[in-house]
Amino acid sequence: MRQNQQADSQHNTVRRWLWPAGLALLLLYGCGAPLHRSADTGIDRDRLVEVARSMLGTPYRYGGDSPQSGFDCSGLVQYTYQQAGVDIPRTTGQQYRSVQHIPSRFLRPGDLIFFSTKYNRFVSHVGIYLGDNRFIHAPSSGKTVSVASLKDPYWRRHFASAGRL
């Protein structure tokens, strides 16, 4: 009987300090923080949009990464970010893995938007968000860098994720 009382006493003592300690850890590490919260990276979003818009009409070219040679989608994104002083990986998949994913309702101009346009689950296309549900991208062979709408049924159906550097 005495052993049970001692065990209960020890258990109550542990419970008394464990709850406040757990709460303190939660507050300290921010487990309740929203997923979209990110530090201000100092990216000049106006410059990103300006550079991207200046590429309108540039021909699509698979593997292209400059205004002279043309752009594929991830080449346009990399070039735009480089012109704004930000290094970003080259391919859509690498770009997808390098961003902090955010809910689409928190999109800001300059954020990246990803699409799965192939018959698989993987992202295969990327664009730069401009605001007002519009984005700029290098669509596909035979086309040029252009602006499209996230409200378009095709893009809405293939939307995969939004991300911020």
C-alpha positions as CSV (number, residue, x, y, z in Angstrom):
1,M,0.0,0.0,0.0
2,R,2.8,2.4,0.9
3,Q,4.5,1.7,-2.4
4,N,1.3,2.6,-4.3
5,Q,1.1,5.9,-2.4
6,Q,4.7,6.7,-3.2
7,A,4.2,5.9,-6.9
8,D,1.0,8.1,-7.0
9,S,2.8,10.9,-5.3
10,Q,5.7,10.7,-7.8
11,H,3.3,10.5,-10.7
12,N,1.4,13.6,-9.5
13,T,4.7,15.5,-9.1
14,V,5.7,14.6,-12.6
15,R,2.3,15.7,-13.9
16,R,2.5,19.0,-12.1
17,W,5.7,20.1,-13.8
18,L,5.3,18.2,-17.1
19,W,2.2,20.2,-18.3
20,P,3.7,23.7,-17.8
21,A,7.0,22.5,-19.3
22,G,5.2,21.1,-22.4
23,L,3.2,24.3,-22.8
24,A,6.4,26.3,-22.5
25,L,8.0,24.2,-25.3
26,L,5.0,24.6,-27.5
27,L,5.2,28.4,-27.1
28,L,9.0,28.5,-27.5
29,Y,9.0,26.4,-30.7
30,G,5.8,27.9,-32.2
31,C,4.0,24.6,-33.0
32,G,0.9,26.6,-33.4
33,A,2.5,29.0,-35.9
34,P,0.7,29.2,-39.3
35,L,2.4,27.4,-42.1
36,H,2.5,30.4,-44.3
37,R,4.5,32.6,-41.9
38,S,8.0,33.3,-43.3
39,A,10.7,35.8,-42.5
40,D,10.9,38.8,-44.8
41,T,13.7,37.7,-47.2
42,G,14.2,41.2,-48.6
43,I,13.2,40.1,-52.1
44,D,12.2,43.1,-54.2
45,R,8.9,41.8,-55.4
46,D,8.2,44.8,-57.6
47,R,11.6,44.1,-59.4
48,L,10.6,40.5,-59.9
49,V,7.3,41.5,-61.5
50,E,9.0,44.2,-63.6
51,V,11.7,41.7,-64.9
52,A,9.1,39.0,-65.6
53,R,6.8,41.4,-67.5
54,S,9.7,42.6,-69.6
55,M,10.1,39.0,-70.9
56,L,6.5,39.0,-72.3
57,G,6.6,37.8,-75.9
58,T,10.0,35.9,-75.6
59,P,9.7,32.6,-77.4
60,Y,9.5,29.3,-75.5
61,R,12.5,27.1,-75.9
62,Y,12.9,23.8,-74.0
63,G,16.0,24.2,-71.8
64,G,16.1,28.0,-72.5
65,D,17.2,30.3,-69.8
66,S,17.8,33.7,-71.4
67,P,16.0,36.3,-73.4
68,Q,18.4,35.7,-76.4
69,S,17.8,31.9,-76.5
70,G,14.2,31.8,-75.2
71,F,12.8,30.4,-72.0
72,D,11.2,27.3,-70.7
73,C,9.1,27.8,-67.6
74,S,11.8,27.2,-64.9
75,G,14.4,29.1,-67.0
76,L,12.1,32.1,-67.0
77,V,11.7,31.9,-63.2
78,Q,15.5,31.4,-62.6
79,Y,16.4,34.3,-64.9
80,T,13.8,36.6,-63.3
81,Y,15.0,35.9,-59.8
82,Q,18.6,36.3,-60.8
83,Q,17.9,39.7,-62.3
84,A,16.4,40.6,-58.9
85,G,19.6,39.4,-57.1
86,V,18.3,36.1,-55.9
87,D,19.8,32.7,-56.7
88,I,17.3,30.0,-57.4
89,P,17.7,26.4,-58.7
90,R,17.2,25.7,-62.4
91,T,14.6,23.0,-62.7
92,T,10.9,23.1,-61.8
93,G,11.4,20.2,-59.4
94,Q,14.3,21.9,-57.7
95,Q,12.4,25.1,-57.4
96,Y,9.5,23.3,-55.9
97,R,11.7,21.8,-53.3
98,S,13.4,25.1,-52.5
99,V,10.3,27.1,-51.6
100,Q,8.3,27.4,-48.4
101,H,4.9,26.1,-49.5
102,I,2.0,28.4,-48.6
103,P,-1.8,28.3,-49.0
104,S,-2.8,30.0,-52.3
105,R,-4.9,32.6,-50.4
106,F,-1.6,34.1,-49.1
107,L,0.0,34.5,-52.6
108,R,1.9,37.7,-53.1
109,P,3.4,39.1,-56.4
110,G,6.7,37.3,-57.0
111,D,5.7,34.0,-55.4
112,L,6.0,30.8,-57.4
113,I,3.0,28.7,-58.5
114,F,3.4,25.1,-59.5
115,F,1.3,22.9,-61.7
116,S,1.1,19.2,-62.5
117,T,0.4,19.2,-66.2
118,K,1.6,15.7,-67.0
119,Y,-0.3,12.5,-66.3
120,N,1.5,12.0,-63.0
121,R,1.5,13.6,-59.5
122,F,4.8,15.5,-60.0
123,V,5.0,19.2,-60.6
124,S,5.9,19.9,-64.2
125,H,5.3,23.6,-64.7
126,V,6.0,26.8,-62.8
127,G,5.0,30.4,-63.1
128,I,5.5,33.7,-61.2
129,Y,2.4,35.1,-59.5
130,L,1.6,38.7,-60.5
131,G,-1.5,39.4,-58.3
132,D,-5.2,39.4,-59.0
133,N,-5.1,35.6,-59.8
134,R,-2.8,36.2,-62.7
135,F,0.7,34.7,-63.4
136,I,3.4,34.9,-66.0
137,H,5.0,31.8,-67.5
138,A,6.6,30.3,-70.5
139,P,3.9,27.9,-71.6
140,S,5.0,25.5,-74.2
141,S,6.6,24.9,-77.6
142,G,5.4,27.3,-80.3
143,K,4.2,29.9,-77.7
144,T,5.8,32.9,-76.0
145,V,6.1,34.1,-72.4
146,S,2.6,35.3,-71.5
147,V,0.2,36.0,-68.7
148,A,-2.5,33.5,-67.7
149,S,-5.3,33.4,-65.1
150,L,-5.5,31.0,-62.2
151,K,-9.3,31.2,-62.8
152,D,-8.9,29.5,-66.1
153,P,-10.3,26.0,-65.8
154,Y,-7.2,24.4,-67.2
155,W,-4.8,26.0,-64.7
156,R,-7.3,25.6,-61.8
157,R,-7.5,21.9,-62.5
158,H,-3.7,21.5,-62.7
159,F,-2.7,23.8,-59.8
160,A,-0.4,21.9,-57.5
161,S,1.1,24.3,-55.0
162,A,2.2,27.8,-54.2
163,G,5.6,28.7,-52.7
164,R,7.6,31.6,-51.4
165,L,11.4,32.0,-51.2
